[in-house]
Amino acid sequence: MKTGVKIAIILIVCVAVFGCKKKDPTPVPPVITFKEAYLSQDNTYSIIKFEFYDGDGDLGLKQDENTGDREFNLLVDYYEKVNGVWVLKSPVITYNTSEAKYDTTYLHTRIPFIENENNDALEGDMEVDLLYHPNLYLNTPQADTIRYEIILLDRALQQSNKIVTSELIIN
């Protein structure tokens, strides 16, 4: 065989082997990176900013996906610093005076569905407003410092890493 033909065959084989790489169907958990957190000017809610990356691009919940494992996809735990120690306070138990009963409030929330037919990797910045008001919390000392821990779930229910916000000082 001539050298030119051998090289052509080798090139065709290389293109066939390396050029037709299939997408790996294994779900890839998202990765999140904390950027910043601060309280609103009136101290009624917290603003959390973070970056996200999801290699298989399956983020967000559709409007009708709202039960069971698909009720929330941004899991949020709330902590207060009490005597120098971080104490988990979520879910938050509040007293509903109009109905004379206790209510349980989870701070988990939903990231809306992101259309991505090709399941390309998704990355970007996300900003989430979390309800906070110090008068909602019972049976605890008035904390002057809080923080949140956050995990993002993708559509395959793969959990991201956990991020911890900076300390937020209550004025």
Secondary structure per residue as TSV (DSSP state, phi and psi in degrees):
chain	resnum	aa	ss	phi	psi
A	1	M	-	360.0	141.7
A	2	K	-	-72.6	153.0
A	3	T	H	-60.2	-39.8
A	4	G	H	-62.9	-39.4
A	5	V	H	-68.6	-41.2
A	6	K	H	-60.2	-44.2
A	7	I	H	-64.8	-40.8
A	8	A	H	-63.3	-42.9
A	9	I	H	-64.6	-43.2
A	10	I	H	-61.1	-43.7
A	11	L	H	-63.3	-42.4
A	12	I	H	-63.4	-43.4
A	13	V	H	-62.8	-43.4
A	14	C	H	-62.2	-43.5
A	15	V	H	-63.4	-42.3
A	16	A	H	-65.0	-41.5
A	17	V	H	-75.5	-47.3
A	18	F	H	-95.6	-22.3
A	19	G	H	-84.0	-20.1
A	20	C	T	-108.0	44.6
A	21	K	-	-68.3	125.3
A	22	K	-	-84.9	152.4
A	23	K	-	-69.0	139.4
A	24	D	-	-74.2	120.4
A	25	P	-	-77.0	-4.8
A	26	T	S	-67.1	126.6
A	27	P	-	-59.3	140.3
A	28	V	-	-112.7	122.8
A	29	P	-	-68.2	146.0
A	30	P	-	-68.5	160.0
A	31	V	E	-123.7	131.9
A	32	I	E	-123.0	148.7
A	33	T	E	-131.8	123.0
A	34	F	E	-65.6	137.1
A	35	K	E	-111.6	-58.8
A	36	E	E	-163.4	162.0
A	37	A	E	-146.0	143.0
A	38	Y	E	-157.8	162.5
A	39	L	E	-90.8	149.8
A	40	S	-	-63.3	162.0
A	41	Q	T	-59.8	-31.9
A	42	D	T	-93.4	7.9
A	43	N	S	61.6	23.8
A	44	T	S	-96.5	-14.8
A	45	Y	E	-153.9	163.0
A	46	S	E	-107.1	144.6
A	47	I	E	-112.2	123.2
A	48	I	E	-117.4	130.2
A	49	K	E	-120.4	134.7
A	50	F	E	-150.5	160.3
A	51	E	E	-96.5	151.2
A	52	F	E	-133.6	153.1
A	53	Y	E	-144.3	130.1
A	54	D	E	-133.1	112.0
A	55	G	T	-62.7	-32.2
A	56	D	T	-103.4	5.2
A	57	G	-	62.7	32.9
A	58	D	-	-110.6	67.1
A	59	L	-	-106.1	149.9
A	60	G	-	96.3	156.1
A	61	L	B	-113.2	140.7
A	62	K	-	-75.3	159.9
A	63	Q	T	-55.6	-40.1
A	64	D	T	-83.8	-3.8
A	65	E	-	-92.0	94.4
A	66	N	-	-145.5	25.2
A	67	T	S	-135.0	162.0
A	68	G	G	57.7	-133.7
A	69	D	G	-65.7	-15.1
A	70	R	G	-103.8	13.1
A	71	E	S	-71.1	-41.8
A	72	F	-	-132.7	151.5
A	73	N	S	-132.5	4.2
A	74	L	E	-125.9	104.1
A	75	L	E	-91.3	125.6
A	76	V	E	-125.3	126.0
A	77	D	E	-111.0	137.8
A	78	Y	E	-107.5	132.8
A	79	Y	E	-125.7	145.7
A	80	E	E	-118.6	144.7
A	81	K	E	-89.8	114.3
A	82	V	E	-119.4	116.9
A	83	N	T	52.7	41.0
A	84	G	T	80.8	3.3
A	85	V	E	-119.7	135.0
A	86	W	E	-75.3	125.5
A	87	V	E	-120.4	124.9
A	88	L	E	-66.5	126.6
A	89	K	-	-117.3	1.9
A	90	S	-	-107.5	146.6
A	91	P	S	-66.6	152.7
A	92	V	E	-87.2	129.2
A	93	I	E	-101.4	123.5
A	94	T	E	-125.2	159.8
A	95	Y	E	-104.8	123.1
A	96	N	E	-91.7	101.4
A	97	T	T	-68.2	-31.9
A	98	S	T	-69.0	-29.9
A	99	E	T	-108.1	-0.1
A	100	A	T	52.0	51.1
A	101	K	E	-151.7	163.5
A	102	Y	E	-87.5	143.0
A	103	D	E	-118.0	148.4
A	104	T	E	-109.8	126.1
A	105	T	E	-118.7	123.0
A	106	Y	-	-96.4	143.5
A	107	L	-	-93.4	1.5
A	108	H	-	-57.7	153.0
A	109	T	B	-145.0	-178.6
A	110	R	-	-118.6	135.3
A	111	I	-	-98.2	126.0
A	112	P	B	-66.3	158.2
A	113	F	-	-58.4	134.4
A	114	I	-	-109.1	113.5
A	115	E	-	-63.8	126.7
A	116	N	-	-158.9	73.2
A	117	E	T	-57.6	-34.6
A	118	N	T	-86.5	-1.9
A	119	N	-	53.0	40.0
A	120	D	-	-70.2	156.8
A	121	A	-	-59.3	141.0
A	122	L	E	-116.3	138.8
A	123	E	E	-150.1	152.5
A	124	G	E	169.8	-168.0
A	125	D	E	-108.4	147.2
A	126	M	E	-131.1	141.6
A	127	E	E	-125.5	129.7
A	128	V	E	-127.0	132.3
A	129	D	E	-97.5	124.1
A	130	L	E	-114.0	129.2
A	131	L	E	-58.5	131.3
A	132	Y	-	-147.2	131.2
A	133	H	-	-152.8	119.7
A	134	P	G	-60.3	-24.1
A	135	N	G	-77.0	-5.8
A	136	L	G	-77.7	-20.9
A	137	Y	-	-98.5	130.3
A	138	L	-	-105.1	162.7
A	139	N	S	56.6	29.3
A	140	T	S	-137.1	152.9
A	141	P	-	-64.4	154.7
A	142	Q	-	-66.7	103.4
A	143	A	-	-75.8	143.9
A	144	D	S	-109.0	-0.2
A	145	T	E	-139.8	131.4
A	146	I	E	-132.7	168.5
A	147	R	E	-158.2	169.1
A	148	Y	E	-129.1	151.6
A	149	E	E	-119.3	133.6
A	150	I	E	-132.4	139.3
A	151	I	E	-130.8	137.1
A	152	L	E	-105.0	134.9
A	153	L	B	-107.9	139.8
A	154	D	-	-93.7	-176.2
A	155	R	T	-67.4	-23.8
A	156	A	T	-85.7	7.5
A	157	L	-	64.4	25.9
A	158	Q	-	-78.5	130.3
A	159	Q	B	-87.3	138.0
A	160	S	-	-75.2	178.4
A	161	N	-	-66.1	165.4
A	162	K	-	-97.0	133.4
A	163	I	E	-108.1	149.8
A	164	V	E	-118.9	126.9
A	165	T	-	-74.1	166.9
A	166	S	-	-70.3	168.1
A	167	E	-	-69.9	137.4
A	168	L	E	-112.1	121.4
A	169	I	E	-92.9	124.8
A	170	I	-	-83.1	127.2
A	171	N	-	-82.6	360.0
